Amino acid sequence: MFFLIRMAFWFSLVLLALPLGVGSDETSQESVGPIQALFAARDAVGDIAGICERKPDVCATGKSAMHTITARAKETAKIAAAMLDDKSAGTDTTTTTGSVPEVVLPETVDLPIKN
């Protein structure tokens, strides 16, 4: 989810930086340049960083959520590593397609030689 928000943010900055020459449709709104957008984004990030001072319970909940996500990711990685390292799992002999029979070739072939 956070990836999508970051992607939308950077995509909007790229759109602002493109020199398309398209202004605002409304007369009350003026066009924003890339430098102005960059400064506004910097101020927005600074405001988001200051949320811990305004609402400490939000930061505590976020910290707990990150801890839970990290613990679940570690446990999932352990399960995946155990599945990959499982040596007892041999080849799957229960699955048969029935369309291609197994071909066993002889070790030597005796062909008649014409003189």
All heavy atoms as an XYZ file, in Angstrom:
844
protein
N       0.825     -1.180      0.000
C       0.000      0.000      0.000
C       0.877      1.254      0.000
O       0.631      2.173     -0.744
C      -0.920     -0.059      1.220
C      -1.784      1.143      1.388
S      -3.019      1.162      0.101
C      -3.933      2.575      0.554
N       1.897      1.252      0.872
C       2.780      2.412      0.933
C       3.544      2.581     -0.377
O       3.826      3.698     -0.788
C       3.741      2.269      2.117
C       4.547      3.507      2.378
C       3.934      4.650      2.836
C       5.905      3.531      2.139
C       4.669      5.795      3.070
C       6.651      4.658      2.357
C       6.018      5.800      2.836
N       3.839      1.448     -1.038
C       4.513      1.514     -2.330
C       3.651      2.254     -3.341
O       4.159      3.062     -4.125
C       4.824      0.103     -2.826
C       5.312      0.067     -4.244
C       6.584      0.482     -4.568
C       4.484     -0.364     -5.264
C       7.033      0.458     -5.864
C       4.916     -0.391     -6.569
C       6.199      0.023     -6.869
N       2.361      1.996     -3.345
C       1.460      2.669     -4.282
C       1.381      4.164     -4.013
O       1.344      4.964     -4.948
C       0.070      2.035     -4.211
C      -0.029      0.594     -4.682
C      -1.440      0.065     -4.453
C       0.337      0.491     -6.152
N       1.403      4.534     -2.751
C       1.370      5.955     -2.412
C       2.648      6.638     -2.875
O       2.614      7.722     -3.468
C       1.160      6.132     -0.891
C      -0.230      5.638     -0.504
C       1.342      7.588     -0.476
C      -0.459      5.570      0.980
N       3.788      5.989     -2.623
C       5.058      6.569     -3.082
C       5.112      6.653     -4.599
O       5.593      7.638     -5.167
C       6.235      5.740     -2.571
C       6.497      5.925     -1.115
C       7.787      5.312     -0.655
N       8.335      4.290     -1.522
C       9.206      3.399     -1.170
N       9.642      3.378      0.048
N       9.652      2.507     -2.015
N       4.614      5.613     -5.269
C       4.623      5.614     -6.727
C       3.749      6.746     -7.271
O       4.138      7.444     -8.206
C       4.128      4.268     -7.250
C       4.253      4.136     -8.758
S       3.721      2.548     -9.379
C       1.968      2.658     -9.116
N       2.576      6.956     -6.684
C       1.695      8.035     -7.123
C       2.350      9.393     -6.887
O       2.244     10.304     -7.731
C       0.365      7.942     -6.388
N       3.047      9.533     -5.763
C       3.725     10.794     -5.473
C       4.799     11.097     -6.523
O       4.836     12.183     -7.102
C       4.344     10.731     -4.072
C       5.296     11.852     -3.793
C       4.832     13.120     -3.537
C       6.666     11.632     -3.797
C       5.707     14.155     -3.279
C       7.544     12.658     -3.550
C       7.058     13.930     -3.280
N       5.675     10.129     -6.791
C       6.749     10.370     -7.749
C       6.209     10.533     -9.165
O       6.741     11.321     -9.950
C       7.785      9.245     -7.684
C       8.603      9.337     -6.434
C       8.579      8.504     -5.374
C       9.551     10.365     -6.110
N       9.436      8.932     -4.407
C      10.054     10.074     -4.830
C      10.007     11.490     -6.768
C      10.993     10.872     -4.206
C      10.957     12.282     -6.138
C      11.437     11.974     -4.877
N       5.148      9.805     -9.494
C       4.551      9.952    -10.820
C       3.968     11.351    -10.985
O       4.093     11.956    -12.049
C       3.473      8.885    -11.021
C       2.874      8.893    -12.386
C       3.633      8.560    -13.496
C       1.540      9.234    -12.577
C       3.085      8.569    -14.763
C       0.993      9.241    -13.839
C       1.762      8.910    -14.935
N       3.347     11.881     -9.925
C       2.804     13.237    -10.021
C       3.920     14.263    -10.168
O       3.765     15.254    -10.895
C       1.927     13.548     -8.810
O       2.711     13.540     -7.635
N       5.061     14.029     -9.504
C       6.188     14.955     -9.685
C       6.730     14.905    -11.106
O       7.101     15.938    -11.676
C       7.304     14.638     -8.686
C       7.103     15.153     -7.269
C       8.312     14.821     -6.415
C       6.853     16.643     -7.254
N       6.760     13.711    -11.685
C       7.221     13.596    -13.071
C       6.259     14.331    -13.999
O       6.676     15.039    -14.923
C       7.357     12.103    -13.474
C       7.527     11.947    -14.961
C       8.533     11.482    -12.741
N       4.971     14.187    -13.762
C       3.994     14.883    -14.592
C       4.110     16.393    -14.458
O       3.923     17.127    -15.436
C       2.576     14.436    -14.236
C       2.185     13.034    -14.693
C       0.782     12.711    -14.237
C       2.292     12.903    -16.200
N       4.436     16.864    -13.257
C       4.615     18.302    -13.081
C       5.869     18.800    -13.778
O       5.933     19.948    -14.223
C       4.674     18.641    -11.594
C       3.336     18.626    -10.857
C       3.577     18.798     -9.367
C       2.426     19.710    -11.373
N       6.884     17.959    -13.875
C       8.150     18.380    -14.475
C       8.110     18.368    -15.995
O       8.930     19.018    -16.640
C       9.280     17.483    -13.985
N       7.181     17.628    -16.584
C       7.121     17.571    -18.038
C       6.670     18.919    -18.609
O       5.686     19.491    -18.162
C       6.132     16.487    -18.487
C       6.574     15.051    -18.243
C       5.454     14.109    -18.643
C       7.829     14.732    -19.004
N       7.386     19.421    -19.594
C       7.024     20.720    -20.179
C       5.928     20.561    -21.241
O       6.170     20.641    -22.442
C       8.339     21.196    -20.809
C       9.043     19.933    -21.162
C       8.641     18.928    -20.114
N       4.705     20.336    -20.808
C       3.611     20.140    -21.750
C       2.922     21.440    -22.141
O       2.203     21.479    -23.127
C       2.578     19.167    -21.166
C       3.096     17.751    -20.922
C       2.013     16.919    -20.249
C       3.502     17.112    -22.220
N       3.093     22.493    -21.371
C       2.473     23.772    -21.691
C       0.971     23.758    -21.454
O       0.241     24.544    -22.039
N       0.501     22.870    -20.602
C      -0.924     22.810    -20.303
C      -1.140     23.515    -18.987
O      -0.552     23.159    -17.975
C      -1.398     21.338    -20.201
C      -2.856     21.280    -19.833
C      -1.130     20.634    -21.505
N      -1.995     24.506    -19.006
C      -2.274     25.251    -17.785
C      -3.484     24.685    -17.079
O      -4.046     23.656    -17.451
N      -3.921     25.391    -16.065
C      -5.076     24.972    -15.292
C      -6.353     25.294    -16.051
O      -6.431     26.260    -16.810
C      -5.056     25.678    -13.943
O      -6.216     25.351    -13.225
N      -7.392     24.492    -15.859
C      -8.671     24.727    -16.522
C      -9.446     25.857    -15.853
O     -10.203     26.556    -16.501
C      -9.517     23.446    -16.503
C      -8.928     22.363    -17.375
O      -8.153     22.702    -18.287
O      -9.245     21.179    -17.140
N      -9.256     26.019    -14.578
C      -9.960     27.047    -13.838
C      -9.113     28.306    -13.778
O      -7.897     28.262    -13.713
C     -10.273     26.556    -12.430
C     -11.125     25.303    -12.396
C     -11.303     24.786    -10.976
O     -10.963     25.527    -10.028
O     -11.783     23.666    -10.830
N      -9.763     29.443    -13.764
C      -9.019     30.701    -13.703
C      -8.539     31.001    -12.282
O      -7.589     31.738    -12.107
C      -9.908     31.854    -14.199
O     -11.104     31.901    -13.403
C     -10.269     31.660    -15.660
N      -9.194     30.441    -11.265
C      -8.779     30.717     -9.891
C      -7.557     29.895     -9.482
O      -6.897     30.218     -8.509
C      -9.938     30.435     -8.927
O     -10.263     29.058     -8.967
N      -7.261     28.825    -10.191
C      -6.114     27.978     -9.884
C      -4.981     28.301    -10.849
O      -5.182     28.369    -12.052
C      -6.488     26.503    -10.043
C      -7.568     26.038     -9.109
C      -7.041     25.851     -7.705
O      -5.886     25.537     -7.508
N      -7.912     26.066     -6.734
N      -3.809     28.515    -10.324
C      -2.672     28.766    -11.195
C      -1.820     27.512    -11.319
O      -1.875     26.615    -10.491
C      -1.836     29.930    -10.682
C      -1.204     29.706     -9.328
C      -0.409     30.898     -8.876
O      -1.014     31.956     -8.654
O       0.824     30.750     -8.760
N      -1.043     27.452    -12.360
C      -0.173     26.306    -12.631
C       0.943     26.232    -11.601
O       1.430     27.250    -11.129
C       0.454     26.494    -14.009
O       0.229     25.430    -14.823
N       1.350     25.005    -11.279
C       2.421     24.785    -10.306
C       3.624     24.220    -11.050
O       3.502     23.265    -11.809
C       1.961     23.809     -9.205
C       3.097     23.517     -8.250
C       0.770     24.362     -8.469
N       4.770     24.810    -10.810
C       5.993     24.335    -11.441
C       6.628     23.212    -10.634
O       6.236     22.932     -9.495
N       7.641     22.561    -11.205
C       8.271     21.440    -10.504
C       8.996     21.855     -9.223
O       9.018     21.105     -8.256
C       9.238     20.866    -11.532
C       9.367     21.877    -12.597
C       8.165     22.745    -12.543
N       9.562     23.045     -9.197
C      10.270     23.498     -7.996
C       9.275     23.742     -6.864
O       9.512     23.345     -5.719
C      11.101     24.767     -8.290
C      12.114     24.500     -9.402
C      11.781     25.281     -7.037
C      13.144     23.450     -9.065
N       8.147     24.389     -7.208
C       7.116     24.621     -6.194
C       6.566     23.296     -5.667
O       6.320     23.148     -4.470
C       5.977     25.453     -6.774
C       6.357     26.889     -7.078
C       5.261     27.591     -7.851
O       4.570     26.965     -8.650
N       5.111     28.882     -7.618
N       6.363     22.334     -6.560
C       5.854     21.025     -6.150
C       6.866     20.313     -5.253
O       6.488     19.646     -4.287
C       5.538     20.173     -7.372
N       8.150     20.463     -5.562
C       9.182     19.838     -4.741
C       9.211     20.425     -3.336
O       9.296     19.692     -2.346
C      10.550     19.987     -5.415
C      11.704     19.268     -4.742
C      11.468     17.759     -4.787
C      13.000     19.608     -5.423
N       9.097     21.748     -3.241
C       9.061     22.386     -1.926
C       7.805     21.993     -1.155
O       7.854     21.757      0.055
C       9.154     23.908     -2.047
C      10.545     24.395     -2.377
C      10.736     25.380     -3.333
C      11.656     23.877     -1.733
C      12.012     25.831     -3.641
C      12.933     24.323     -2.028
C      13.103     25.304     -2.989
N       6.682     21.894     -1.840
C       5.441     21.477     -1.183
C       5.557     20.037     -0.692
O       5.091     19.698      0.407
C       4.262     21.620     -2.137
N       6.185     19.177     -1.486
C       6.366     17.784     -1.079
C       7.288     17.698      0.133
O       7.050     16.906      1.043
C       6.933     16.973     -2.236
N       8.335     18.522      0.142
C       9.251     18.535      1.281
C       8.521     18.971      2.550
O       8.694     18.379      3.617
C      10.422     19.466      1.004
C      11.481     19.424      2.099
C      12.518     20.468      1.921
N      11.839     21.766      2.100
C      12.422     22.923      1.996
N      13.679     22.996      1.670
N      11.766     24.042      2.190
N       7.665     19.990      2.434
C       6.894     20.441      3.587
C       5.904     19.377      4.047
O       5.683     19.193      5.247
C       6.154     21.735      3.262
C       7.107     22.912      3.068
O       8.262     22.826      3.549
O       6.692     23.905      2.436
N       5.315     18.645      3.085
C       4.367     17.581      3.441
C       5.067     16.451      4.185
O       4.540     15.924      5.165
C       3.679     17.045      2.186
N       6.259     16.080      3.733
C       7.018     15.028      4.416
C       7.407     15.491      5.820
O       7.346     14.722      6.783
C       8.255     14.621      3.592
C       9.199     13.754      4.394
C       7.820     13.910      2.329
N       7.789     16.748      5.949
C       8.112     17.289      7.273
C       6.902     17.282      8.188
O       7.012     17.020      9.390
N       5.730     17.554      7.649
C       4.506     17.529      8.446
C       4.162     16.106      8.868
O       3.736     15.880     10.005
C       3.351     18.132      7.645
C       2.102     18.266      8.485
O       2.196     18.806      9.601
O       1.029     17.809      8.025
N       4.355     15.160      7.979
C       4.083     13.758      8.318
C       5.064     13.280      9.386
O       4.697     12.539     10.292
C       4.151     12.875      7.058
C       2.967     13.188      6.153
C       4.163     11.402      7.411
C       3.027     12.525      4.795
N       6.317     13.740      9.303
C       7.311     13.350     10.304
C       6.976     13.934     11.666
O       7.316     13.356     12.695
C       8.700     13.794      9.863
N       6.275     15.056     11.708
C       5.925     15.684     12.970
C       4.658     15.142     13.600
O       4.209     15.657     14.626
N       4.055     14.120     13.004
C       2.814     13.585     13.547
C       3.033     12.915     14.897
O       2.134     12.868     15.731
C       2.136     12.622     12.547
C       0.680     12.413     12.924
C       2.856     11.300     12.475
C      -0.134     11.727     11.863
N       4.234     12.411     15.140
C       4.531     11.759     16.416
C       4.475     12.754     17.574
O       4.157     12.379     18.696
C       5.888     11.077     16.363
S       5.895      9.627     15.312
N       4.780     13.998     17.292
C       4.699     15.019     18.334
C       3.251     15.394     18.621
O       2.880     15.623     19.761
C       5.493     16.255     17.919
C       6.975     15.999     17.766
C       7.685     17.164     17.116
O       7.039     18.176     16.786
O       8.910     17.051     16.924
N       2.430     15.437     17.577
C       1.033     15.817     17.757
C       0.193     14.679     18.321
O      -0.656     14.895     19.179
C       0.439     16.276     16.423
C       1.008     17.571     15.917
C       0.211     18.096     14.743
N       0.059     17.119     13.673
C       0.860     17.011     12.613
N       1.886     17.816     12.500
N       0.648     16.101     11.689
N       0.386     13.471     17.798
C      -0.409     12.319     18.218
C       0.509     11.134     18.487
O       0.768     10.319     17.612
C      -1.419     11.954     17.128
C      -2.452     13.019     16.889
C      -3.513     12.539     15.952
C      -4.567     13.610     15.805
N      -5.721     13.122     15.081
N       1.006     11.002     19.708
C       1.933      9.913     20.019
C       1.305      8.528     19.918
O       1.998      7.547     19.668
C       2.391     10.197     21.444
C       1.730     11.444     21.887
C       0.812     11.906     20.823
N      -0.029      8.437     20.105
C      -0.680      7.129     20.012
C      -0.634      6.573     18.593
O      -0.562      5.358     18.394
C      -2.122      7.201     20.510
C      -2.960      8.197     19.737
O      -2.389      9.222     19.294
O      -4.182      7.969     19.570
N      -0.628      7.451     17.591
C      -0.515      6.996     16.198
C       0.851      6.369     15.962
O       0.966      5.316     15.331
C      -0.762      8.170     15.226
C      -0.467      7.779     13.803
C      -2.194      8.676     15.352
N       1.883      6.986     16.500
C       3.228      6.436     16.333
C       3.392      5.123     17.091
O       4.051      4.207     16.610
C       4.276      7.444     16.799
S       4.508      8.773     15.623
N       2.780      5.021     18.264
C       2.872      3.782     19.036
C       2.166      2.639     18.299
O       2.686      1.521     18.226
C       2.265      3.973     20.418
N       1.004      2.943     17.730
C       0.285      1.923     16.963
C       1.069      1.533     15.709
O       1.163      0.350     15.371
C      -1.107      2.439     16.568
O      -1.803      2.840     17.744
C      -1.900      1.377     15.846
N       1.659      2.513     15.036
C       2.471      2.232     13.856
C       3.691      1.394     14.192
O       4.061      0.487     13.441
N       4.315      1.682     15.341
C       5.473      0.905     15.766
C       5.076     -0.539     16.060
O       5.775     -1.479     15.665
C       6.096      1.546     17.006
C       7.358      0.883     17.471
C       7.955      1.613     18.657
C       9.209      0.911     19.139
N       9.788      1.566     20.308
N       3.934     -0.720     16.712
C       3.449     -2.075     16.993
C       3.113     -2.816     15.697
O       3.406     -4.008     15.562
C       2.213     -2.021     17.882
O       2.529     -1.463     19.122
N       2.511     -2.100     14.752
C       2.178     -2.722     13.468
C       3.438     -3.136     12.720
O       3.499     -4.229     12.151
C       1.351     -1.765     12.618
N       4.449     -2.297     12.725
C       5.702     -2.638     12.045
C       6.376     -3.828     12.718
O       6.958     -4.680     12.046
C       6.651     -1.433     12.020
C       6.211     -0.351     11.066
S       5.975     -0.931      9.381
C       7.618     -1.351      8.923
N       6.294     -3.908     14.050
C       6.863     -5.043     14.769
C       6.137     -6.331     14.382
O       6.772     -7.366     14.149
C       6.787     -4.818     16.280
C       7.272     -5.978     17.082
N       8.601     -6.341     17.127
C       6.614     -6.887     17.835
C       8.736     -7.407     17.883
N       7.533     -7.769     18.337
N       4.808     -6.267     14.310
C       4.025     -7.444     13.932
C       4.339     -7.876     12.510
O       4.527     -9.071     12.233
C       2.519     -7.134     14.064
O       2.247     -6.731     15.399
C       1.680     -8.341     13.705
N       4.425     -6.920     11.599
C       4.736     -7.239     10.203
C       6.124     -7.854     10.094
O       6.330     -8.824      9.358
C       4.619     -5.968      9.330
C       3.147     -5.553      9.229
C       5.217     -6.184      7.957
C       2.941     -4.194      8.610
N       7.090     -7.298     10.823
C       8.450     -7.829     10.793
C       8.497     -9.254     11.341
O       9.159    -10.124     10.766
C       9.391     -6.922     11.607
O       9.316     -5.597     11.085
C      10.814     -7.405     11.553
N       7.793     -9.499     12.444
C       7.779    -10.837     13.032
C       7.139    -11.847     12.076
O       7.637    -12.968     11.908
C       7.029    -10.819     14.358
N       6.059    -11.445     11.425
C       5.400    -12.342     10.470
C       6.281    -12.598      9.248
O       6.316    -13.709      8.720
C       4.059    -11.775     10.049
C       3.027    -11.862     11.150
C       1.684    -11.390     10.705
N       0.735    -11.464     11.801
C      -0.507    -11.046     11.731
N      -0.950    -10.524     10.609
N      -1.299    -11.142     12.754
N       6.978    -11.568      8.799
C       7.876    -11.752      7.652
C       9.017    -12.701      7.997
O       9.398    -13.553      7.181
C       8.422    -10.403      7.197
N       9.573    -12.584      9.209
C      10.644    -13.488      9.629
C      10.144    -14.927      9.715
O      10.815    -15.858      9.287
C      11.210    -13.053     10.982
C      12.079    -11.824     10.920
C      12.575    -11.450     12.299
C      13.409    -10.191     12.266
N      13.857     -9.781     13.598
N       8.943    -15.103     10.274
C       8.387    -16.448     10.401
C       8.101    -17.055      9.026
O       8.366    -18.232      8.789
C       7.108    -16.410     11.244
C       6.604    -17.756     11.650
C       7.563    -18.514     12.549
O       8.281    -17.868     13.339
O       7.607    -19.746     12.465
N       7.590    -16.236      8.119
C       7.341    -16.708      6.759
C       8.639    -17.078      6.062
O       8.703    -18.075      5.339
C       6.594    -15.631      5.959
O       5.393    -15.278      6.658
C       6.234    -16.115      4.568
N       9.691    -16.299      6.274
C      10.984    -16.614      5.680
C      11.535    -17.924      6.237
O      12.127    -18.725      5.501
C      11.966    -15.474      5.932
N      11.331    -18.163      7.537
C      11.776    -19.428      8.125
C      11.029    -20.612      7.517
O      11.615    -21.649      7.223
C      11.573    -19.413      9.644
C      12.547    -18.536     10.388
C      12.242    -18.570     11.881
C      13.116    -17.595     12.635
N      12.774    -17.560     14.068
N       9.726    -20.451      7.320
C       8.926    -21.526      6.724
C       9.373    -21.786      5.293
O       9.531    -22.937      4.870
C       7.426    -21.173      6.789
C       6.944    -21.184      8.237
C       6.602    -22.138      5.943
C       5.548    -20.630      8.431
N       9.605    -20.704      4.541
C      10.051    -20.865      3.153
C      11.422    -21.530      3.091
O      11.666    -22.395      2.245
C      10.084    -19.510      2.458
N      12.324    -21.151      3.986
C      13.656    -21.760      4.003
C      13.567    -23.233      4.373
O      14.283    -24.072      3.812
C      14.559    -21.022      4.986
N      12.675    -23.559      5.298
C      12.508    -24.964      5.681
C      11.944    -25.782      4.523
O      12.334    -26.930      4.314
C      11.588    -25.069      6.896
N      11.047    -25.183      3.757
C      10.485    -25.894      2.603
C      11.537    -26.106      1.517
O      11.555    -27.135      0.857
C       9.296    -25.125      2.048
C       8.073    -25.159      2.948
S       6.741    -24.123      2.357
C       6.236    -25.025      0.913
N      12.413    -25.127      1.336
C      13.454    -25.247      0.311
C      14.551    -26.216      0.722
O      15.151    -26.880     -0.119
C      14.058    -23.877      0.010
C      13.141    -22.911     -0.734
C      13.817    -21.551     -0.846
C      12.781    -23.446     -2.099
N      14.838    -26.281      2.009
C      15.897    -27.146      2.498
C      15.427    -28.557      2.816
O      16.222    -29.380      3.256
C      16.539    -26.547      3.751
C      17.368    -25.322      3.436
O      17.761    -25.178      2.266
O      17.612    -24.523      4.349
N      14.185    -28.850      2.614
C      13.638    -30.165      2.955
C      14.226    -31.215      2.014
O      13.900    -31.284      0.843
C      12.111    -30.141      2.855
C      11.490    -31.401      3.410
O      12.195    -32.147      4.115
O      10.297    -31.632      3.154
N      15.132    -32.037      2.541
C      15.803    -33.058      1.729
C      14.952    -34.318      1.583
O      15.198    -35.138      0.722
C      17.147    -33.436      2.368
C      18.085    -32.281      2.517
C      18.509    -31.726      1.188
C      19.528    -30.637      1.406
N      19.673    -29.735      0.329
N      13.961    -34.488      2.456
C      13.165    -35.708      2.394
C      12.195    -35.703      1.222
O      11.703    -36.748      0.821
C      12.401    -35.895      3.708
O      11.453    -34.846      3.852
N      11.937    -34.563      0.672
C      11.012    -34.497     -0.459
C      11.759    -34.906     -1.719
O      12.582    -34.177     -2.238
C      10.450    -33.095     -0.609
N      11.464    -36.102     -2.187
C      12.114    -36.599     -3.398
C      11.305    -36.188     -4.618
O      10.511    -35.256     -4.577
N      11.516    -36.924     -5.688
C      10.752    -36.632     -6.886
C       9.317    -37.094     -6.696
O       9.043    -38.081     -6.018
C      11.363    -37.332     -8.121
O      11.384    -38.729     -7.864
C      12.759    -36.818     -8.388
N       8.410    -36.413     -7.306
C       6.995    -36.724     -7.174
C       6.648    -37.854     -8.127
O       6.609    -37.674     -9.341
C       6.165    -35.481     -7.487
C       4.691    -35.703     -7.228
O       4.355    -36.697     -6.569
O       3.883    -34.868     -7.672
N       6.433    -39.048     -7.578
C       6.112    -40.210     -8.409
C       4.616    -40.466     -8.466
O       4.173    -41.365     -9.171
C       6.817    -41.473     -7.864
O       6.397    -41.675     -6.521
C       8.321    -41.317     -7.930
N       3.832    -39.699     -7.759
C       2.391    -39.918     -7.766
C       1.718    -39.296     -8.971
O       0.626    -39.682     -9.335
C       1.754    -39.333     -6.489
O       2.008    -37.921     -6.449
C       2.314    -39.997     -5.249
N       2.353    -38.340     -9.601
C       1.755    -37.669    -10.741
C       2.165    -38.368    -12.024
O       3.350    -38.508    -12.323
C       2.214    -36.199    -10.802
O       1.915    -35.587     -9.558
C       1.514    -35.463    -11.911
N       1.188    -38.832    -12.781
C       1.459    -39.432    -14.076
C       0.558    -38.758    -15.102
O      -0.614    -38.501    -14.841
C       1.176    -40.941    -14.076
O      -0.170    -41.149    -13.652
C       2.117    -41.685    -13.156
N       1.119    -38.494    -16.247
C       0.334    -37.826    -17.277
C      -0.400    -38.820    -18.144
O      -1.468    -38.538    -18.643
C       1.235    -36.960    -18.165
O       2.205    -37.785    -18.792
C       1.917    -35.882    -17.346
N       0.176    -39.967    -18.380
C      -0.464    -40.975    -19.209
C      -0.308    -40.727    -20.691
O      -0.654    -41.563    -21.507
N       0.212    -39.600    -21.066
C       0.326    -39.305    -22.485
C       1.678    -39.724    -23.057
O       1.784    -39.978    -24.240
C       0.099    -37.823    -22.733
O       1.076    -37.070    -22.051
N       2.704    -39.774    -22.242
C       4.033    -40.130    -22.717
C       4.531    -41.300    -21.885
O       4.812    -41.164    -20.699
C       5.010    -38.942    -22.590
C       6.386    -39.320    -23.096
C       4.477    -37.737    -23.322
N       4.645    -42.487    -22.503
C       5.151    -43.620    -21.729
C       6.652    -43.476    -21.495
O       7.365    -42.829    -22.269
C       4.846    -44.823    -22.611
C       4.799    -44.268    -23.987
C       4.279    -42.860    -23.857
N       7.109    -44.079    -20.439
C       8.530    -44.030    -20.135
C       9.272    -44.942    -21.105
O       8.892    -46.083    -21.320
C       8.777    -44.494    -18.697
C      10.224    -44.383    -18.289
C      10.428    -44.797    -16.840
O       9.446    -44.921    -16.114
O      11.584    -45.003    -16.472
N      10.301    -44.423    -21.711
C      11.081    -45.165    -22.689
C      12.374    -45.625    -22.039
O      13.126    -44.815    -21.495
C      11.393    -44.300    -23.929
C      12.262    -45.052    -24.916
C      10.114    -43.829    -24.579
N      12.623    -46.938    -22.088
C      13.852    -47.492    -21.531
C      14.684    -47.981    -22.712
O      14.274    -48.859    -23.471
C      13.561    -48.655    -20.568
C      14.859    -49.226    -20.031
C      12.660    -48.179    -19.448
N      15.838    -47.384    -22.873
C      16.727    -47.754    -23.967
C      17.709    -48.810    -23.493
O      18.192    -48.771    -22.366
C      17.485    -46.533    -24.469
C      16.618    -45.403    -25.042
C      17.495    -44.220    -25.385
C      15.869    -45.880    -26.261
N      18.033    -49.779    -24.373
C      19.032    -50.786    -23.993
C      20.420    -50.161    -23.952
O      20.677    -49.138    -24.585
C      18.921    -51.829    -25.091
C      18.337    -51.119    -26.247
C      17.458    -50.054    -25.684
N      21.310    -50.787    -23.202
C      22.659    -50.252    -23.068
C      23.443    -50.431    -24.377
O      24.228    -49.579    -24.752
C      23.397    -50.946    -21.932
C      22.845    -50.564    -20.573
C      23.650    -51.210    -19.462
O      24.784    -51.635    -19.681
O      23.100    -51.267    -18.353
N      23.242    -51.555    -25.069
C      23.935    -51.782    -26.342
C      22.913    -52.166    -27.396
O      21.849    -52.724    -27.088
C      24.967    -52.926    -26.228
O      24.290    -54.123    -25.846
C      26.056    -52.578    -25.236
N      23.235    -51.858    -28.615
C      22.346    -52.196    -29.731
C      23.153    -53.068    -30.690
O      24.238    -52.686    -31.157
C      21.866    -50.921    -30.438
C      21.007    -51.252    -31.632
C      21.131    -50.022    -29.476
N      22.646    -54.260    -30.986
C      23.292    -55.161    -31.935
C      22.655    -54.977    -33.304
O      21.511    -55.399    -33.550
C      23.141    -56.622    -31.488
C      23.899    -56.867    -30.179
O      24.944    -56.211    -29.982
O      23.433    -57.696    -29.383
N      23.380    -54.356    -34.204
C      22.898    -54.154    -35.562
C      23.660    -55.086    -36.499
O      24.887    -55.249    -36.372
C      23.121    -52.692    -36.000
C      22.322    -51.630    -35.238
C      22.741    -50.248    -35.702
C      20.830    -51.823    -35.423
N      22.957    -55.704    -37.456
C      23.683    -56.543    -38.432
C      24.544    -55.679    -39.337
O      24.109    -54.633    -39.793
C      22.570    -57.243    -39.195
C      21.360    -56.433    -38.993
C      21.523    -55.712    -37.687
N      25.742    -56.169    -39.597
C      26.682    -55.431    -40.451
C      26.666    -56.043    -41.824
O      26.857    -57.248    -41.998
C      28.101    -55.473    -39.853
C      28.089    -54.833    -38.464
C      29.077    -54.764    -40.764
C      29.401    -54.951    -37.766
N      26.426    -55.243    -42.826
C      26.426    -55.712    -44.217
C      27.833    -55.603    -44.784
O      28.484    -54.593    -44.647
C      25.462    -54.908    -45.071
C      24.023    -55.099    -44.666
C      23.141    -54.296    -45.582
C      21.688    -54.448    -45.189
N      20.808    -53.699    -46.045
N      28.286    -56.684    -45.449
C      29.608    -56.690    -46.077
C      29.522    -56.536    -47.536
O      28.886    -56.925    -48.328
C      30.398    -57.942    -45.734
C      30.802    -57.925    -44.281
O      30.849    -56.882    -43.668
N      31.087    -59.091    -43.784
